[in-house]
């Protein structure tokens, strides 16, 4: 997923930091040059791209604010050429995850009738006799299709698109967290391969679709690995006497933690937070079940009080 590397801070609103990747300007220059001549005044081409920026931004804020409404954490949005990413951590419940993901496309659904009706309204009141008004109508029409295209592409049931994540959240109810992610990831890989094959078969010069396909394929594969890891953790024996301070779930026994220093697997609780390979010490660990980060010391049972007889 995109990170803050190569991005710069734009602003902070609702306690959410918004970052923009430098390549947005490169893509903007390419898009503006390719769409030259669409309007009488080239300023409308710039407005088009700024509208794309705003649509993607509001979509990501839909995810972030929905996540917060269910008690999750969301404090960062990164915009880059392939769209935007809201870094959200909803509670590990299917309903909370479903609402967090669905709220993004919901923004586009709300915008669609507004963008469709506005140019019709302007025509009905006789607005359209001048060059600038014709450009405005063309601009509104284009923005409507930008929003609609983003909506329909995003809700394709291909993981990790919103549609694939919505499918995963729905499957979570009957199949559980690990198996639902496994199913969604496999379907995502199949869907992306079919999409790329279709683009190549058509012979269309759609380099951006191929780049997007390659990125989605890598993310679906990462989801598949994550699902296999979750399945392994779910089936592992549990360490007696320890539990998550937040959800009370006992941690698994085995090398399920990856050291951020040497990248080796180790058992967080057999060594009380120390990697056996490089000696790095970790004072806190997230829960595999609820994803809450807690000090390792808080997982251990408290010592029983000493009673004098």
PyMOL commands that set and color helices and strands:
alter all, ss='L'
color gray80, all
select helices_A, chain A and resi 23-34+43-69+94-124+131-154+162-175+177-202+207-235+296-299
alter helices_A, ss='H'
color red, helices_A
select strands_A, chain A and resi 7-13+16-21+73-80+83-89+257-258+265-266+284-286+293-295
alter strands_A, ss='S'
color yellow, strands_A
deselect
rebuild
show_as cartoon
